[in-house]
């Protein structure tokens, strides 16, 4: 029985890695569409979001079967329940990537210094998402804590974007709607970072029973 349970946990980890890869691709595609000013590329992101939602339901079903059939206790119960919580945050990451793509599709986004900073922010966010899921699979508390700390880097990028957009607003020829679109995109990336922090905290809970580690 224990061997079967361990095999099912291994399969759960693989499914989470797959879902995480979908999330990373959605973020990266949105960021590339932003820096290239490419609405056609942005239009492909919602399809990835749908795949993420499907994977969320598959993993939820897998977790519920584990809970009902194996009736895990203590640490094993924390692992399965944490996975259930994590996929909710991962699904929100997919939704917010699609929100970014929608803004790019509807707005006249073109490559500027502002979009490059937001792209750099997206790279930091992808690192957080990747490392948070790796931390769960590897049961690595230090990696999870590093994700939580790395959120400061994303927040710093967001502050930089806000300062650049305030400066943009101050110019007589400023395009206010364009600046607001960029601010919304940066805000969505910041929220994705927050979801990665949530995932990292569930990793800590799965290991220690405490979300603060």
Phi, psi and omega in degrees: 000319181295320179299315179299319180296317179297321178296321179291324176294321177299318178295321177300316179300317180297320179293322177295321177298318178298314179296321178297322178295321176299316180298314180300318180295321180296317178296312183297320180293320177297317181294320179293319177299325179293309185289334179268351186058048191245088180299328181297319177293320180299327182293344179277344185293318179304328177297321176295322178298322177296317177299321178296318179297319178298316180295324176302314181294321178297316182289321176301316178298317179299315180295317180295322177296319177299318181293320184280319186274322184264339181046059182294155178233165174051236187298320180297322177295320179296321180298311183292316181294326177294319178300320177300319179289320183299319184293335176294315177294322180295322177296322178295326176299318177297317180298317184286330173297320178293325177296318177300314181298323180295318178298316180297321180296321186271335184262163177266074183276132177227158185294126176216178175299326180296315181293328178293319178297318179294323176297317177299323177297319181295325178297318177296321180294317179300319177302317180297315181296312180300312184292326180294320179287320176301321180298323178294311182297319183272355184055048188253101182296319183296321178295319179297316179294326179294324177298314181299317179293326184291345177300334177298326178295316179295317178298324178295318176299318181296318177299321179296318178298316180300317179296319180295322181286327174297318177296321178296318179300328186285347182278141182302326184269015185300140174262097185299319181296320178298316180297319179294320177301315180295321179296318179297318179298313179299322179295321177296319177297321178298320179294324177299319175301321178296322178293323176297322175298317178301316179300315180299323179291326176290331174297313178300319179297319182297333182268317188248342186086006181225126183290348177263004179080000000 
